[in-house]
Amino acid sequence: MNIAKKSKDFLIKLQDLSDTKKKIILWTVVIIIGLFMGFFWVKEAKTSFLNISKSIQNTKMPEINTSNMPTVDLQKLQNQNIK
């Protein structure tokens, strides 16, 4: 028996099933494909996040010179706000 005949017989059997059984088969196939795709999505997402992490670690942030900044006396500010 060739593949065309087997697949035609399989489709005829599927057509003869009740709607409930067809829906069960459909959702089972959808869930299996979803799990399969989800596995690869998680795997690729993990790789992407690792690459981003490496990229961030290699990035040097600019240094800001704060030596000329005026100082603020927090105690004075608090006393002014109380009065």
C-alpha positions, -999 to +999 in steps of 0.1 A: +000+000+000+015+033-010+015+066+010-012+083-010-036+054-003-027+053+034-032+090+039-065+090+020-077+062+042-066+081+073-084+112+062-116+092+056-114+078+091-109+113+105-139+126+086-161+098+100-152+107+136-176+127+158-170+165+162-160+160+198-133+135+188-121+158+160-118+187+184-098+165+209-074+154+182-071+190+169-063+204+204-039+176+212-020+183+180-020+221+187-007+216+223+021+192+211+032+217+184+029+246+209+051+227+234+076+219+207+078+255+195+079+268+231+109+247+239+129+262+211+116+297+219+128+294+255+162+280+243+167+309+218+155+335+244+181+322+269+208+325+242+197+360+234+197+371+270+231+356+276+244+376+245+228+408+259+244+401+293+279+397+277+274+428+257+264+449+287+294+436+307+317+447+279+302+482+277+321+509+296+300+536+311+313+572+309+329+585+340+315+618+354+338+641+373+320+652+404+349+669+422+337+704+413+301+698+424+289+719+453+280+701+485+246+702+501+241+704+539+211+681+545+208+692+581+204+728+571+177+719+545+158+699+571+159+727+596+147+752+570+118+730+561+107+726+598+105+763+604 
